[in-house]
């Protein structure tokens, strides 16, 4: 006997969605199926069967899986862009004759393009502005935590030393705050 693999139904989708949104499986069953003539025990049994249904349980797992927001650059993409800035060579933007090829200007490394046309269209000068490689290196170092953390730790039990005027006309008084343990 050949079985046809049927897709998940709208009722199953509604049940699964309600379960993921926090409804008890019995309440989700009652909302999505006709349970008017069913006892609470029967509803509980049917809701449990739905939860055990592989298609429904896979759909619930899929709904619970956090999705990556493709509109936001993740760490790997940001590193890839900074690496492109670091490794750029001006030769990749010119053709065999040494002329800048406008088709090759799709790069994160380019900060801007200035084009100057001489009257009559006889001459054209294209000037590329590239992003600063040192700045890109600094950003990569920050992302990877390569820099020593700023010194916020307590040294020798002293947090801060402040010198304040005690009273007008009198000598300064040194006030030392010690770290509390």
C-alpha angles and dihedrals in degrees: 000000000000118000121207114224103232121203122244112280128236089249090053090048090051091048093049093046092051091049091051090048089058106265117141109254092245092054090046090052093049091049096050103033134048101261099154095116096037128102119233089252091054091047090050092050093049093045089051090050090053091050089052093049105110094220093050094044091048090049091050090050090050091050091050093050109099113240124224113243102234091197091068121070111236124214094269093052092048090050090049091053093047090047090052088054091049096049100041118130121193088225090072090068098053133075128229091281092055094252120135109256111215091206090065096054096094098110136123087223092071114090095180147338124224118193123192119191121196118222113279092027092262096127133031127185120196119194120194122208112202128198116258111267094205090056090049090051090050091051091049090049091052092049092051095043093241094147121082110256116259111269105259097136123110114260118206092338093296118117103177138350116210128182113208133176105254098205133338111282095011128101122274118268121217113225117195123193114204126205116261116227 
